[in-house]
Amino acid sequence: MDDWGKVLGGVPTAIRNLEAGEALFGRGEEARAVFQVEHGRIRLSRHGVTLHMARSGSLFAEAALFASHYHCDAVAETDARVRVYPKAALLLFLRAHPDLNLAFSAYLAREVQRLRGRQEIMRLPGARDRVVAWLTQLGAADGTVTLDHPLSVAAGEIGLTHEALYRTLAALVKEGRLERPDKRVFRLT
């Protein structure tokens, strides 16, 4: 369910264009909307600590549906375009469309699963273990996967420097443990 515009097409939305460094909302403000990044990146943080980096295509601030106030700050990391789903309209729409409500619930469950997996990767002590676990989570142990963002961004997602990620990938290729036909294409063997 990556194309939220089609799934939630019945919800009236607005578009918000943000310049890098511009705030979308602040911690403690009334929770009025859920958002989707159309392009760019939005950093969600609390007291300067990054909680999440929302990228193109992703929804964020879903908890706003069930909260009175935002629990963090949302600031554009880059110039960004964001679709705004007003909370009241989205809740009304989900109540009126049980199948879409279930699909939304399934999306949230997958997100929890994905984030738990990422948390476990971050607990692994070595770069090699983290990279193999990350590639396995992406599906590279079952088939070929193509990364949709730069390796430097992926490195940060698993708590490595981009240099450590590049070295580890190169070592896995040299050992015959990883096939890498293109810069962002991977298959564990």
N, C-alpha and C positions, 0 to 999 in steps of 0.2 A: 504494500500500500504506500508506494513512494509518491504518487501523484495526488496529493491532497486536494488540489484544485478541482479535479474531476470528482473525487469522492464526496467532498464537502461543497460541491458546486451550488447547492441551494442556500448556503449561508452567505448573507451579504457581508462583503469584506471591504477593506480599505487597503491602500498601498502606502507604505512609508519608506521614503528614500533617506538614507542616513549617510553622513560623511564619516570617514574614519575618526574615531574618538568621540563621536556623538552618542549621547545616552538615549536609549529607547525607553527604559523605565528604571526606577531606583528602588532599592530595598525600602520596604515600608509603605510604598505607594499602593493605592487601592488596586487590587487585581481585576483588571477590566477586560483582558484579552489573552488569547493564545496566538502564537505567531509561527509563521513559516518563512524561512530564509529562501528567497528566490535567487539571489546571488550575493556573494560576499560571506563574511563571517561575523558572528555576534558572540562576544565573550560574556558568559554569565559568571559573576564573581561575588564573593562576600568578604568584606574586609581585605580586599586586595588578593584573595586566594581564588584562582580559577576553579570553578565548579564544573563548567562545561563549555565547549566551543561548538556553537551551532553553525553548521555549514549549509551550503546550497541544498535545497530539497528537504531539509529537516524541520520538523516542528520543534518548538521549545516553549517553555512556560506552561506546559500542560497542567501542572499542579494548580495554576490559577483558577481552573474550573471549580476547584474544591477549597480554595483559600480566599480569605478576605483581602490579604495584602501579599505583594510579591516578597519573597524571602531573600532576594539577591538583587544585584545591579545587572543590567543588560546594556552593554556598550559595543558599538560597532568596532570591530578589530580592523576592518577594511571598509571602503565604501560598500554600502549594502542596500539591497532592496528587500523589504519585508512585507509579507501579506499579513494583515491584521484580522483575526477572527474574533469579533466581540463576544465576550463571555456569555452574555444573556442569549444572544442569537444562536450561538453554538450549542448551548445546553438545550434550548428549545428544539433545535434541529435534531439533536441526538435522541431526545425523548420521543420525537415524532417519527423517527426512523430506527426501529429496533435493530434491524440488520446492520446498519451503519454504526450504531452504538456498540454492537458486538464486535464489529471490525475494529473500531477504535480501541475497545478494551483489549483485543488481541494484539494490536500494535503496542499498547502500553506494556503488556506482558512480555512481548519480544524485547522491548527496550530495557526492561528490568533484567531480563536474562542476559542481554548483551552487556549491560553495565556490570553485572555480577561477574561475568566472564573477564571483562577488562580489569576489574578489581583483582581477580585472582592472578592475572598475568603480571600486574604490578607488584604482587607479593613474591614473585619468583626472583631469586637472587642474581642470576647471571643473564647476560645479553643473549646467549645462545638459547637458553630455556625460554626466555621471553619471546624471542623471534619465532621459534618453532611453535610455541603455544598460540601466538598471534596468527601465524599463517594457518594453523589448524583451525582456529576459530573462524577465519575467513572462508574456510572450505578447501584450502590448498592440498589437504591430505586426501580429499575425495575427487578432486579434479582441478582444472586450471581456473585461477581467479585473476581478475584484473582490478587493480587498485584504481579508484576514481579520484585520488588526490595525491599530491607529491609525497615522496618518501620522507622528506624532512618533516612534514606534518604527521605522518604515521609514526615516526620516531618519537615525537613528543607524546603521542597518544599512549605509547607503551613505556614511557619513562626512560628513553635512551637518547643520546645525542645522535644526530644524523650520521656522524662518522662511525659510531659504534654499530648502528644499524647496517650501514654500507659494508663495513668489515665483516660483520656476522653473515650477511647475505652472501658475500663473496666466498667466505669459508665454507658455507653450506653447499654452494655450487661446486667448489673445488673438490669437496668430499663426495660429490654425486648424490647428496641428500636433497638437493633443490634444483629444479629446472627453471630457467629464467629466460624465455625466448625474447622478452622485451623488458624495458626498464620497469614497468609496473605490472608485469605478468608473472605469476608464480605457480609452481606445482611441486609439492613435496613428493619425493619418491621413496 
